[in-house]
Amino acid sequence: MAENLKHGKPRTWYGVRPVFLIAGAAALLGFGVISGVAFDLATRPVAKSAPRPMAAAVPSHEVEQPIIRLPKEEQASESMLQATHEPERQPEVQTVAVAPPSMDRSQPVVAIVIDDLGLDRVRAQKMIALSGPLTLSMMTYANDLKGLVAQAHGAGHEVMAHLPMEPIDPKENPGPGALRANMDEAEIRKTLAADLDGWSGYVGVNNHMGSKFTKDRERMAVVMQELKTRGLLWLDSKTIGDTMGSAAAKAAGVPYVERDVFIDNVEDVAAITEQLEKLIATAKSRGTGIAIGHPHDTTYAALQAWLPTLAARGITLVPVTEILKRRASSP
């Protein structure tokens, strides 16, 4: 070393200058520190955390909550359950179906009542198609009474309920829901409810058959009490001479009228037309007249020809309610 300094050259360690030795030592020291830190991180235990959803996080106020829907059957059941708690709506009885035509009060008026409607749909439609106002009396056990009433009102006709009652002849069948002379008061009221509660739009009731039942004053009194409660009029078809219908109605305070002429006991156009002429004679004599007919083809043909002649003869066709007003105001 002395020899090297002597010649002015720097000292070396095994031929390596000191500056390189220092740089190498620093590099080894840094490598060691980095390796130690890496080893510490690699061997340090990792804290457990809750698993995160795969989708991106959504703020809590925007998270859509699940909607629980009932199956359709259960929804229907729930609706039905609610419906059972609603009060049952009673049928609304229409007291006047059609307005009477304007007329001279001194002019004779007639009403044509067609009984037994609804069982034969074709013939019912033909009668509804006639120029009116007619008074159409629907059988209480006919199908689709609501639809028939709507059609009748739409054509300008008045509607009544044709109530089956027991006849004298046991071979005659008045049909379902008939009032019978062996019924007690409760049975009569129950039967009337079954006959009348399922439909509406009729102004009153007239009897279908009933030659036996209408003779029974006590049972007719029960019928009239029900009609009074319902605000209905009574038209006595007078299927027998000693009917108690009008007397029972008067005693109960029920508005009532009686039939004057049957027009089609004989199913012949000429015979029916003759009866219609008797109706005109009655109207000219008394001021009013009520005829009852049925939906026979012959009756339809006779009315189709006869109705258009009334105006020229000074006769006005009116609903039964107008006859009731005229007769009630007569002295």
C-alpha atoms as a printed R data frame, in Angstrom:
    type eleno elety resid chain resno        x       y       z
1   ATOM     1    CA   MET     A     1    0.000   0.000   0.000
2   ATOM     2    CA   ALA     A     2    2.874   2.305   0.770
3   ATOM     3    CA   GLU     A     3    4.188   1.603  -2.667
4   ATOM     4    CA   ASN     A     4    0.861   2.687  -4.247
5   ATOM     5    CA   LEU     A     5    0.594   5.942  -2.292
6   ATOM     6    CA   LYS     A     6    4.135   6.647  -3.092
7   ATOM     7    CA   HIS     A     7    3.387   6.669  -6.781
8   ATOM     8    CA   GLY     A     8    0.191   8.954  -6.198
9   ATOM     9    CA   LYS     A     9   -2.524   6.311  -6.926
10  ATOM    10    CA   PRO     A    10   -5.582   5.681  -4.583
11  ATOM    11    CA   ARG     A    11   -5.635   2.645  -2.375
12  ATOM    12    CA   THR     A    12   -7.696  -0.444  -3.386
13  ATOM    13    CA   TRP     A    13   -9.000  -3.590  -1.646
14  ATOM    14    CA   TYR     A    14   -8.085  -6.519  -3.722
15  ATOM    15    CA   GLY     A    15   -8.158  -4.196  -6.668
16  ATOM    16    CA   VAL     A    16  -11.600  -2.695  -5.938
17  ATOM    17    CA   ARG     A    17  -11.870   0.943  -5.163
18  ATOM    18    CA   PRO     A    18  -13.520   1.914  -1.780
19  ATOM    19    CA   VAL     A    19  -16.349   3.897  -3.422
20  ATOM    20    CA   PHE     A    20  -17.648   0.811  -5.144
21  ATOM    21    CA   LEU     A    21  -17.419  -1.164  -1.915
22  ATOM    22    CA   ILE     A    22  -19.585   1.420  -0.109
23  ATOM    23    CA   ALA     A    23  -22.188   1.471  -2.900
24  ATOM    24    CA   GLY     A    24  -22.400  -2.303  -2.878
25  ATOM    25    CA   ALA     A    25  -22.841  -2.414   0.879
26  ATOM    26    CA   ALA     A    26  -25.673   0.123   0.694
27  ATOM    27    CA   ALA     A    27  -27.396  -1.908  -2.016
28  ATOM    28    CA   LEU     A    28  -27.161  -5.091   0.049
29  ATOM    29    CA   LEU     A    29  -28.568  -3.276   3.087
30  ATOM    30    CA   GLY     A    30  -31.546  -1.900   1.103
31  ATOM    31    CA   PHE     A    31  -32.288  -5.282  -0.428
32  ATOM    32    CA   GLY     A    32  -32.328  -6.818   3.012
33  ATOM    33    CA   VAL     A    33  -34.764  -4.239   4.380
34  ATOM    34    CA   ILE     A    34  -37.152  -4.655   1.416
35  ATOM    35    CA   SER     A    35  -37.014  -8.433   1.676
36  ATOM    36    CA   GLY     A    36  -37.803  -8.286   5.382
37  ATOM    37    CA   VAL     A    37  -40.834  -6.057   4.880
38  ATOM    38    CA   ALA     A    38  -42.127  -8.272   2.084
39  ATOM    39    CA   PHE     A    39  -41.696 -11.366   4.227
40  ATOM    40    CA   ASP     A    40  -43.582  -9.693   7.090
41  ATOM    41    CA   LEU     A    41  -46.483  -8.736   4.886
42  ATOM    42    CA   ALA     A    42  -46.651 -12.181   3.346
43  ATOM    43    CA   THR     A    43  -46.792 -13.928   6.674
44  ATOM    44    CA   ARG     A    44  -49.135 -11.439   8.481
45  ATOM    45    CA   PRO     A    45  -52.715 -12.898   9.118
46  ATOM    46    CA   VAL     A    46  -55.492 -11.287   7.054
47  ATOM    47    CA   ALA     A    47  -58.616  -9.982   8.921
48  ATOM    48    CA   LYS     A    48  -61.919 -11.641   7.847
49  ATOM    49    CA   SER     A    49  -64.643  -9.412   6.376
50  ATOM    50    CA   ALA     A    50  -68.293  -9.950   5.341
51  ATOM    51    CA   PRO     A    51  -68.677 -11.127   1.758
52  ATOM    52    CA   ARG     A    52  -69.698  -8.423  -0.667
53  ATOM    53    CA   PRO     A    53  -72.279  -8.887  -3.422
54  ATOM    54    CA   MET     A    54  -71.043  -9.308  -6.906
55  ATOM    55    CA   ALA     A    55  -73.174  -6.432  -8.186
56  ATOM    56    CA   ALA     A    56  -72.247  -2.850  -7.608
57  ATOM    57    CA   ALA     A    57  -73.384  -1.414  -4.304
58  ATOM    58    CA   VAL     A    58  -76.669   0.613  -4.328
59  ATOM    59    CA   PRO     A    59  -77.513   3.279  -1.741
60  ATOM    60    CA   SER     A    60  -79.950   1.946   0.809
61  ATOM    61    CA   HIS     A    61  -82.786   4.391  -0.091
62  ATOM    62    CA   GLU     A    62  -82.699   3.184  -3.685
63  ATOM    63    CA   VAL     A    63  -82.839  -0.531  -2.935
64  ATOM    64    CA   GLU     A    64  -86.078  -1.919  -4.413
65  ATOM    65    CA   GLN     A    65  -88.018  -3.853  -1.800
66  ATOM    66    CA   PRO     A    66  -89.618  -7.156  -2.840
67  ATOM    67    CA   ILE     A    67  -93.360  -6.988  -3.759
68  ATOM    68    CA   ILE     A    68  -95.499  -9.789  -2.383
69  ATOM    69    CA   ARG     A    69  -98.378 -10.631  -4.722
70  ATOM    70    CA   LEU     A    70 -101.254 -12.982  -3.958
71  ATOM    71    CA   PRO     A    71 -102.040 -15.638  -6.532
72  ATOM    72    CA   LYS     A    72 -105.042 -14.737  -8.701
73  ATOM    73    CA   GLU     A    73 -107.242 -17.258  -6.973
74  ATOM    74    CA   GLU     A    74 -106.474 -15.758  -3.594
75  ATOM    75    CA   GLN     A    75 -107.060 -12.247  -4.902
76  ATOM    76    CA   ALA     A    76 -110.465 -13.343  -6.157
77  ATOM    77    CA   SER     A    77 -111.266 -14.939  -2.819
78  ATOM    78    CA   GLU     A    78 -110.312 -11.747  -1.022
79  ATOM    79    CA   SER     A    79 -112.595  -9.691  -3.268
80  ATOM    80    CA   MET     A    80 -115.427 -12.106  -2.688
81  ATOM    81    CA   LEU     A    81 -114.869 -11.951   1.044
82  ATOM    82    CA   GLN     A    82 -115.058  -8.146   0.970
83  ATOM    83    CA   ALA     A    83 -118.217  -8.335  -1.114
84  ATOM    84    CA   THR     A    84 -119.955 -10.516   1.458
85  ATOM    85    CA   HIS     A    85 -119.610  -7.740   4.026
86  ATOM    86    CA   GLU     A    86 -121.296  -5.146   1.799
87  ATOM    87    CA   PRO     A    87 -125.010  -4.636   2.422
88  ATOM    88    CA   GLU     A    88 -127.183  -6.399  -0.098
89  ATOM    89    CA   ARG     A    89 -128.869  -3.925  -2.410
90  ATOM    90    CA   GLN     A    90 -132.591  -4.423  -2.645
91  ATOM    91    CA   PRO     A    91 -134.225  -4.187  -6.075
92  ATOM    92    CA   GLU     A    92 -135.479  -0.726  -6.964
93  ATOM    93    CA   VAL     A    93 -139.132  -0.759  -7.951
94  ATOM    94    CA   GLN     A    94 -139.913   1.685 -10.742
95  ATOM    95    CA   THR     A    95 -143.319   3.163 -10.019
96  ATOM    96    CA   VAL     A    96 -143.904   4.655 -13.468
97  ATOM    97    CA   ALA     A    97 -142.151   3.078 -16.436
98  ATOM    98    CA   VAL     A    98 -143.371   5.387 -19.213
99  ATOM    99    CA   ALA     A    99 -144.867   8.840 -19.342
100 ATOM   100    CA   PRO     A   100 -148.424   8.928 -20.674
101 ATOM   101    CA   PRO     A   101 -148.869  10.732 -23.978
102 ATOM   102    CA   SER     A   102 -150.200  14.257 -23.954
103 ATOM   103    CA   MET     A   103 -153.924  14.209 -24.663
104 ATOM   104    CA   ASP     A   104 -157.254  15.850 -24.274
105 ATOM   105    CA   ARG     A   105 -158.484  14.728 -20.855
106 ATOM   106    CA   SER     A   106 -161.977  14.298 -22.275
107 ATOM   107    CA   GLN     A   107 -160.727  11.847 -24.917
108 ATOM   108    CA   PRO     A   108 -161.416   8.150 -24.249
109 ATOM   109    CA   VAL     A   109 -158.336   6.093 -23.404
110 ATOM   110    CA   VAL     A   110 -157.601   2.379 -23.539
111 ATOM   111    CA   ALA     A   111 -154.846   0.159 -22.144
112 ATOM   112    CA   ILE     A   112 -153.784  -3.132 -23.713
113 ATOM   113    CA   VAL     A   113 -152.183  -5.586 -21.278
114 ATOM   114    CA   ILE     A   114 -150.305  -8.549 -22.754
115 ATOM   115    CA   ASP     A   115 -149.951 -11.357 -20.177
116 ATOM   116    CA   ASP     A   116 -147.712 -14.432 -20.071
117 ATOM   117    CA   LEU     A   117 -144.696 -12.717 -21.604
118 ATOM   118    CA   GLY     A   118 -141.169 -14.096 -21.384
119 ATOM   119    CA   LEU     A   119 -141.598 -17.840 -21.770
120 ATOM   120    CA   ASP     A   120 -141.712 -17.698 -25.570
121 ATOM   121    CA   ARG     A   121 -138.884 -15.321 -26.465
122 ATOM   122    CA   VAL     A   122 -139.775 -14.984 -30.146
123 ATOM   123    CA   ARG     A   123 -143.369 -13.977 -29.452
124 ATOM   124    CA   ALA     A   124 -142.262 -11.707 -26.616
125 ATOM   125    CA   GLN     A   125 -139.979  -9.829 -29.014
126 ATOM   126    CA   LYS     A   126 -142.843  -9.450 -31.509
127 ATOM   127    CA   MET     A   127 -145.089  -7.909 -28.863
128 ATOM   128    CA   ILE     A   128 -142.313  -5.573 -27.706
129 ATOM   129    CA   ALA     A   129 -141.927  -4.429 -31.324
130 ATOM   130    CA   LEU     A   130 -145.582  -3.260 -31.531
131 ATOM   131    CA   SER     A   131 -146.263   0.469 -31.328
132 ATOM   132    CA   GLY     A   132 -147.161   1.436 -27.789
133 ATOM   133    CA   PRO     A   133 -147.433   2.245 -25.059
134 ATOM   134    CA   LEU     A   134 -148.575  -1.274 -24.245
135 ATOM   135    CA   THR     A   135 -148.510  -2.745 -20.741
136 ATOM   136    CA   LEU     A   136 -146.445  -5.933 -20.856
137 ATOM   137    CA   SER     A   137 -146.924  -8.350 -17.962
138 ATOM   138    CA   MET     A   138 -143.898 -10.617 -17.529
139 ATOM   139    CA   MET     A   139 -144.149 -14.117 -16.053
140 ATOM   140    CA   THR     A   140 -142.275 -14.042 -12.763
141 ATOM   141    CA   TYR     A   141 -140.436 -17.278 -13.581
142 ATOM   142    CA   ALA     A   142 -139.299 -16.300 -17.102
143 ATOM   143    CA   ASN     A   143 -135.572 -16.184 -17.883
144 ATOM   144    CA   ASP     A   144 -133.653 -12.905 -18.213
145 ATOM   145    CA   LEU     A   145 -136.417 -10.725 -16.846
146 ATOM   146    CA   LYS     A   146 -134.007  -7.821 -16.428
147 ATOM   147    CA   GLY     A   147 -133.162  -7.936 -20.126
148 ATOM   148    CA   LEU     A   148 -136.826  -8.159 -21.160
149 ATOM   149    CA   VAL     A   149 -137.772  -5.239 -18.927
150 ATOM   150    CA   ALA     A   150 -134.965  -3.137 -20.402
151 ATOM   151    CA   GLN     A   151 -136.156  -3.922 -23.935
152 ATOM   152    CA   ALA     A   152 -139.781  -3.164 -23.066
153 ATOM   153    CA   HIS     A   153 -138.901   0.172 -21.488
154 ATOM   154    CA   GLY     A   154 -136.668   1.007 -24.424
155 ATOM   155    CA   ALA     A   155 -139.623   0.473 -26.779
156 ATOM   156    CA   GLY     A   156 -141.856   2.760 -24.682
157 ATOM   157    CA   HIS     A   157 -143.933   0.116 -22.898
158 ATOM   158    CA   GLU     A   158 -144.941  -0.233 -19.257
159 ATOM   159    CA   VAL     A   159 -144.167  -3.456 -17.372
160 ATOM   160    CA   MET     A   160 -146.052  -5.477 -14.770
161 ATOM   161    CA   ALA     A   161 -145.318  -8.705 -12.910
162 ATOM   162    CA   HIS     A   162 -147.610 -11.587 -13.876
163 ATOM   163    CA   LEU     A   163 -147.957 -13.503 -10.620
164 ATOM   164    CA   PRO     A   164 -148.997 -17.188 -10.761
165 ATOM   165    CA   MET     A   165 -151.860 -18.186  -8.460
166 ATOM   166    CA   GLU     A   166 -153.745 -21.418  -7.920
167 ATOM   167    CA   PRO     A   167 -156.736 -22.070 -10.215
168 ATOM   168    CA   ILE     A   168 -159.863 -24.013  -9.345
169 ATOM   169    CA   ASP     A   169 -159.135 -26.725 -11.908
170 ATOM   170    CA   PRO     A   170 -156.330 -28.906 -10.454
171 ATOM   171    CA   LYS     A   171 -155.405 -29.972 -13.991
172 ATOM   172    CA   GLU     A   172 -154.313 -26.407 -14.786
173 ATOM   173    CA   ASN     A   173 -150.694 -25.722 -13.862
174 ATOM   174    CA   PRO     A   174 -149.975 -22.080 -12.909
175 ATOM   175    CA   GLY     A   175 -146.227 -22.709 -12.943
176 ATOM   176    CA   PRO     A   176 -143.377 -22.319 -10.427
177 ATOM   177    CA   GLY     A   177 -143.744 -19.910  -7.554
178 ATOM   178    CA   ALA     A   178 -147.543 -20.010  -7.521
179 ATOM   179    CA   LEU     A   179 -149.478 -18.765  -4.520
180 ATOM   180    CA   ARG     A   180 -151.743 -21.537  -3.238
181 ATOM   181    CA   ALA     A   181 -154.790 -21.524  -1.023
182 ATOM   182    CA   ASN     A   182 -153.213 -23.935   1.503
183 ATOM   183    CA   MET     A   183 -150.291 -21.596   2.236
184 ATOM   184    CA   ASP     A   184 -150.040 -19.795   5.558
185 ATOM   185    CA   GLU     A   185 -149.027 -16.143   5.853
186 ATOM   186    CA   ALA     A   186 -145.295 -16.873   6.142
187 ATOM   187    CA   GLU     A   187 -145.352 -19.094   3.051
188 ATOM   188    CA   ILE     A   188 -147.211 -16.473   1.054
189 ATOM   189    CA   ARG     A   189 -144.696 -13.768   1.965
190 ATOM   190    CA   LYS     A   190 -141.749 -16.039   1.231
191 ATOM   191    CA   THR     A   191 -143.181 -17.049  -2.154
192 ATOM   192    CA   LEU     A   192 -143.899 -13.438  -3.077
193 ATOM   193    CA   ALA     A   193 -140.348 -12.474  -2.213
194 ATOM   194    CA   ALA     A   194 -138.992 -15.239  -4.427
195 ATOM   195    CA   ASP     A   195 -141.250 -14.105  -7.283
196 ATOM   196    CA   LEU     A   196 -140.560 -10.379  -7.048
197 ATOM   197    CA   ASP     A   197 -137.184  -9.695  -5.463
198 ATOM   198    CA   GLY     A   198 -134.959 -10.914  -8.292
199 ATOM   199    CA   TRP     A   199 -135.931  -8.180 -10.751
200 ATOM   200    CA   SER     A   200 -137.390  -4.678 -10.926
201 ATOM   201    CA   GLY     A   201 -138.879  -2.091 -13.263
202 ATOM   202    CA   TYR     A   202 -142.519  -3.237 -12.933
203 ATOM   203    CA   VAL     A   203 -145.294  -0.918 -11.740
204 ATOM   204    CA   GLY     A   204 -147.620  -3.527 -10.316
205 ATOM   205    CA   VAL     A   205 -148.898  -7.085 -10.251
206 ATOM   206    CA   ASN     A   206 -151.735  -8.932 -11.934
207 ATOM   207    CA   ASN     A   207 -152.762 -12.553 -11.438
208 ATOM   208    CA   HIS     A   208 -151.910 -15.436 -13.739
209 ATOM   209    CA   MET     A   209 -154.837 -17.874 -13.357
210 ATOM   210    CA   GLY     A   210 -155.804 -17.657  -9.649
211 ATOM   211    CA   SER     A   211 -159.509 -18.428  -9.809
212 ATOM   212    CA   LYS     A   212 -159.147 -20.330  -6.521
213 ATOM   213    CA   PHE     A   213 -156.609 -18.166  -4.722
214 ATOM   214    CA   THR     A   214 -158.190 -14.777  -5.507
215 ATOM   215    CA   LYS     A   215 -161.468 -15.940  -3.900
216 ATOM   216    CA   ASP     A   216 -159.664 -16.257  -0.536
217 ATOM   217    CA   ARG     A   217 -160.064 -12.875   1.170
218 ATOM   218    CA   GLU     A   218 -157.728 -13.690   4.041
219 ATOM   219    CA   ARG     A   219 -154.833 -14.740   1.811
220 ATOM   220    CA   MET     A   220 -155.403 -11.937  -0.669
221 ATOM   221    CA   ALA     A   221 -155.111  -9.541   2.292
222 ATOM   222    CA   VAL     A   222 -151.574 -10.847   2.913
223 ATOM   223    CA   VAL     A   223 -150.725 -10.295  -0.757
224 ATOM   224    CA   MET     A   224 -152.006  -6.730  -0.581
225 ATOM   225    CA   GLN     A   225 -149.955  -5.981   2.506
226 ATOM   226    CA   GLU     A   226 -146.862  -6.963   0.545
227 ATOM   227    CA   LEU     A   227 -147.875  -4.884  -2.480
228 ATOM   228    CA   LYS     A   228 -148.502  -1.910  -0.187
229 ATOM   229    CA   THR     A   229 -145.020  -2.249   1.290
230 ATOM   230    CA   ARG     A   230 -143.473  -2.433  -2.166
231 ATOM   231    CA   GLY     A   231 -145.434   0.499  -3.618
232 ATOM   232    CA   LEU     A   232 -147.083  -1.607  -6.329
233 ATOM   233    CA   LEU     A   233 -150.539  -1.417  -7.899
234 ATOM   234    CA   TRP     A   234 -152.936  -4.349  -8.308
235 ATOM   235    CA   LEU     A   235 -154.598  -5.183 -11.614
236 ATOM   236    CA   ASP     A   236 -157.275  -7.807 -11.121
237 ATOM   237    CA   SER     A   237 -157.406 -10.048 -14.174
238 ATOM   238    CA   LYS     A   238 -160.856 -11.220 -12.947
239 ATOM   239    CA   THR     A   239 -160.417 -14.852 -13.851
240 ATOM   240    CA   ILE     A   240 -163.470 -15.484 -11.689
241 ATOM   241    CA   GLY     A   241 -166.489 -13.313 -10.969
242 ATOM   242    CA   ASP     A   242 -166.310 -13.358  -7.159
243 ATOM   243    CA   THR     A   243 -162.654 -12.403  -6.874
244 ATOM   244    CA   MET     A   244 -161.614 -10.728  -3.609
245 ATOM   245    CA   GLY     A   245 -158.666  -8.930  -5.197
246 ATOM   246    CA   SER     A   246 -160.143  -5.443  -5.495
247 ATOM   247    CA   ALA     A   247 -161.824  -5.561  -2.078
248 ATOM   248    CA   ALA     A   248 -158.575  -6.660  -0.415
249 ATOM   249    CA   ALA     A   249 -156.627  -3.973  -2.276
250 ATOM   250    CA   LYS     A   250 -159.069  -1.263  -1.262
251 ATOM   251    CA   ALA     A   251 -158.935  -2.358   2.383
252 ATOM   252    CA   ALA     A   252 -155.121  -2.307   2.363
253 ATOM   253    CA   GLY     A   253 -154.882   1.053   0.597
254 ATOM   254    CA   VAL     A   254 -153.315  -0.439  -2.544
255 ATOM   255    CA   PRO     A   255 -154.076   1.344  -5.852
256 ATOM   256    CA   TYR     A   256 -156.083  -1.048  -8.046
257 ATOM   257    CA   VAL     A   257 -157.879  -1.400 -11.364
258 ATOM   258    CA   GLU     A   258 -159.827  -4.227 -12.996
259 ATOM   259    CA   ARG     A   259 -159.792  -5.790 -16.434
260 ATOM   260    CA   ASP     A   260 -162.750  -4.949 -18.660
261 ATOM   261    CA   VAL     A   261 -162.308  -7.215 -21.701
262 ATOM   262    CA   PHE     A   262 -160.453 -10.405 -22.560
263 ATOM   263    CA   ILE     A   263 -159.578 -10.118 -26.233
264 ATOM   264    CA   ASP     A   264 -158.304 -13.572 -27.208
265 ATOM   265    CA   ASN     A   265 -160.255 -16.325 -25.509
266 ATOM   266    CA   VAL     A   266 -160.907 -17.319 -29.116
267 ATOM   267    CA   GLU     A   267 -157.662 -17.371 -31.056
268 ATOM   268    CA   ASP     A   268 -158.937 -15.935 -34.290
269 ATOM   269    CA   VAL     A   269 -158.037 -12.543 -35.781
270 ATOM   270    CA   ALA     A   270 -161.648 -11.618 -36.543
271 ATOM   271    CA   ALA     A   271 -162.817 -12.674 -33.058
272 ATOM   272    CA   ILE     A   272 -159.988 -10.742 -31.411
273 ATOM   273    CA   THR     A   273 -160.765  -7.629 -33.466
274 ATOM   274    CA   GLU     A   274 -164.400  -7.872 -32.345
275 ATOM   275    CA   GLN     A   275 -163.285  -7.906 -28.718
276 ATOM   276    CA   LEU     A   276 -161.060  -4.884 -29.337
277 ATOM   277    CA   GLU     A   277 -164.129  -3.047 -30.653
278 ATOM   278    CA   LYS     A   278 -165.902  -3.901 -27.395
279 ATOM   279    CA   LEU     A   279 -162.959  -2.262 -25.608
280 ATOM   280    CA   ILE     A   280 -163.506   0.934 -27.604
281 ATOM   281    CA   ALA     A   281 -167.203   0.881 -26.750
282 ATOM   282    CA   THR     A   282 -166.320   0.550 -23.042
283 ATOM   283    CA   ALA     A   283 -163.878   3.451 -23.260
284 ATOM   284    CA   LYS     A   284 -166.428   5.686 -24.983
285 ATOM   285    CA   SER     A   285 -168.987   4.809 -22.337
286 ATOM   286    CA   ARG     A   286 -166.800   5.054 -19.232
287 ATOM   287    CA   GLY     A   287 -163.900   7.165 -20.481
288 ATOM   288    CA   THR     A   288 -161.411   4.313 -19.942
289 ATOM   289    CA   GLY     A   289 -161.037   0.650 -20.838
290 ATOM   290    CA   ILE     A   290 -158.561  -2.113 -20.006
291 ATOM   291    CA   ALA     A   291 -158.122  -5.217 -22.171
292 ATOM   292    CA   ILE     A   292 -155.975  -8.281 -21.510
293 ATOM   293    CA   GLY     A   293 -154.542 -10.480 -24.234
294 ATOM   294    CA   HIS     A   294 -151.731 -12.952 -24.719
295 ATOM   295    CA   PRO     A   295 -148.748 -13.349 -27.043
296 ATOM   296    CA   HIS     A   296 -150.554 -15.464 -29.613
297 ATOM   297    CA   ASP     A   297 -149.781 -15.018 -33.288
298 ATOM   298    CA   THR     A   298 -153.424 -14.151 -33.925
299 ATOM   299    CA   THR     A   299 -153.384 -11.525 -31.168
300 ATOM   300    CA   TYR     A   300 -150.239  -9.979 -32.638
301 ATOM   301    CA   ALA     A   301 -151.784  -9.849 -36.125
302 ATOM   302    CA   ALA     A   302 -154.999  -8.268 -34.836
303 ATOM   303    CA   LEU     A   303 -153.154  -5.622 -32.808
304 ATOM   304    CA   GLN     A   304 -150.765  -4.834 -35.637
305 ATOM   305    CA   ALA     A   305 -153.716  -3.911 -37.827
306 ATOM   306    CA   TRP     A   306 -155.902  -2.304 -35.126
307 ATOM   307    CA   LEU     A   307 -153.479  -0.091 -33.162
308 ATOM   308    CA   PRO     A   308 -152.712   2.328 -36.036
309 ATOM   309    CA   THR     A   309 -156.461   3.116 -36.400
310 ATOM   310    CA   LEU     A   310 -156.962   4.499 -32.882
311 ATOM   311    CA   ALA     A   311 -155.829   8.081 -33.385
312 ATOM   312    CA   ALA     A   312 -158.183   8.666 -36.286
313 ATOM   313    CA   ARG     A   313 -161.068   7.349 -34.156
314 ATOM   314    CA   GLY     A   314 -160.336   9.700 -31.264
315 ATOM   315    CA   ILE     A   315 -158.992   6.959 -28.956
316 ATOM   316    CA   THR     A   316 -155.649   7.184 -27.161
317 ATOM   317    CA   LEU     A   317 -153.596   4.162 -26.134
318 ATOM   318    CA   VAL     A   318 -152.130   4.623 -22.625
319 ATOM   319    CA   PRO     A   319 -150.336   2.522 -19.980
320 ATOM   320    CA   VAL     A   320 -152.326   1.022 -17.123
321 ATOM   321    CA   THR     A   321 -151.003   3.645 -14.699
322 ATOM   322    CA   GLU     A   322 -152.824   6.342 -16.674
323 ATOM   323    CA   ILE     A   323 -156.088   4.396 -16.419
324 ATOM   324    CA   LEU     A   324 -155.475   4.147 -12.678
325 ATOM   325    CA   LYS     A   325 -155.109   7.935 -12.415
326 ATOM   326    CA   ARG     A   326 -158.267   8.527 -14.465
327 ATOM   327    CA   ARG     A   327 -160.388   6.113 -12.458
328 ATOM   328    CA   ALA     A   328 -159.017   7.306  -9.121
329 ATOM   329    CA   SER     A   329 -159.987  10.891  -9.972
330 ATOM   330    CA   SER     A   330 -163.463   9.944 -11.217
331 ATOM   331    CA   PRO     A   331 -166.392  10.846  -8.900
